[in-house]
Every structure is written in structure tokens, then in C-alpha cells.
């Protein structure tokens, strides 16, 4: 098996997604701060990039959902942060 540049990009994305989740489970990353959904979204984008080179429909669909959920989480985290500043 030969890994391509797209495979390496996807593996970096997997590292972001799995790493942020692992850190959140250890209590080392606050899921309510913008960094958590931002890194998850970036991970999903990198995985989607790799899937565009070696397509897998099921993986592509789950990554689209992962990206959408991360965008919602990022918006909520930024709004929450903005609300706290306004007080």
C-alpha cells in the first residue's frame, strides 16, 4: 500500500478530530471554547480533501455532517464568548 499526499492530509485531519476528542475526554480541552469546534472542522475539511482523491461515499457523508456540526459549534462558541464580553 502506497500513501499519497492526499492520504497524509487526511491522516492529519484524523489527528485533529481524534486528538481534540481525546483531549476533551481527559478534561484538557474545553468543548465550549471556539478552538474545539474549529479544530474539529479543520480535521473534517482535511479528511474531505483526502476523500476527494480516494472517494468513499459513507466516509464523505459523515465528514460533511462532522463539518456542519463543527460550524454550528463554532458559531455557538463565538456567540457565547461575545455575550460574556458584553456583560
HUFENTA-V815293 format. One record per pair of residues at least 12 apart in sequence whose ideal C-beta (glycine too) atoms are under 8 Angstrom apart, sorted by the first residue. I is the first residue (numbers start at 1). J is the second residue. If there is no record, write none. Layout:
BEGIN
{{I:J} {I:J}}
END
This chain:
BEGIN
{{4:53} {4:54} {6:49} {6:50} {6:52} {6:53} {6:54} {7:50} {7:53} {7:54} {9:46} {9:49} {9:50} {10:46} {10:47} {10:49} {10:50} {10:51} {11:50} {12:43} {12:46} {13:42} {13:43} {13:44} {13:45} {13:46} {13:47} {13:48} {13:49} {13:50} {14:43} {14:47} {15:43} {16:39} {16:40} {16:42} {16:43} {16:46} {17:39} {17:40} {17:43} {17:44} {17:47} {17:66} {19:39} {20:36} {20:39} {20:40} {20:43} {21:40} {24:36} {31:73} {32:77} {32:80} {33:77} {33:81} {34:74} {34:77} {34:78} {34:81} {36:73} {36:77} {37:69} {37:70} {37:71} {37:72} {37:73} {37:74} {37:76} {37:77} {38:70} {38:74} {40:66} {40:69} {40:70} {40:73} {41:66} {41:67} {41:70} {41:71} {41:74} {43:66} {44:63} {44:64} {44:66} {44:67} {44:70} {45:67} {47:59} {47:63} {47:66} {48:60} {48:63} {48:64} {48:67} {51:63}}
END
